């Protein structure tokens, strides 16, 4: 299982936690399921992708981060 760090508005996090609690699941599981659906979503010919997927496509193009840089960041963050 991989780990993902997100920056999300505090109010959105609070609402997500309440939503998850009502459904007896975790926010992590909700996000995992949502990302799974996004990854599977493929527009049919002549059909547009969902707006959220269209916004996410190409978001990391040209990213220059290296694994070692991220590892150092996490080591400093979680000391």
N, C-alpha and C positions, 0 to 999 in steps of 0.2 A: 504494500500500500504506500503510495506517495504522499507527501505533505505539501500543502499549498497555503501560502500566506496571502490574505486579501486585506485590502483597506476598504472598510465599509462604514458609512455613516452610523453613528451610535443608535439613532432612532430606528434605522433599518435593521440593525442587529437585534435590538430589543423586540421588534415586531416579528422577526424571523424566529427568535427563540420562543416567543409565545405561540406562534403558528406550529412550530415543531413539537412543542409540549402537548398541544391539543391533539396532535396526531401520533403521540407517543413515539417520536423518532428524534433524531438529532439534526441540528443545522448542517452538520457535515454530510449527513446522509442525504438531506434535501439538495444540497449543492451538488453532490456526486450524481444523484439521479438527474438533475437538471442538465449538468454538463454531458452526461451520457446521452440524453435526448438530443442535445445540440449536435453532438458528434455524429449521431445517426441521421440527423435531418439532412435530406438531400432534396433539393428542389427538382421537380419533374420538368422536362422541357416546356418552356413557356410559362412556368410558374415561378414566382419570386420566393426567395428564402424568407423565413421569418425575420422581422426587423432586427431583433436582438442578434441573430446569427450574422446578418449582413454587417452589423456594426463591429462584431468581433473578428470577422475575417480579416486577415492581414494585420492584426493588431501588433504582432511581434515581428513583422517584417523589418529587417535591418537591425534587430536587437543585437547588441554587441556583448551582452553579458556572458561571462564564462562560469562554469561550474565552480571553479576554485574561488572566484570572487563571491559567489553566493554562499559558499560554505563558510568563508571568513565572516561574511555578514551575519550568518546565523550563529556562529560561535560567539561573536561579540554580543549579539542580541540576547542570547540565552545563557549568559554567564551567571 
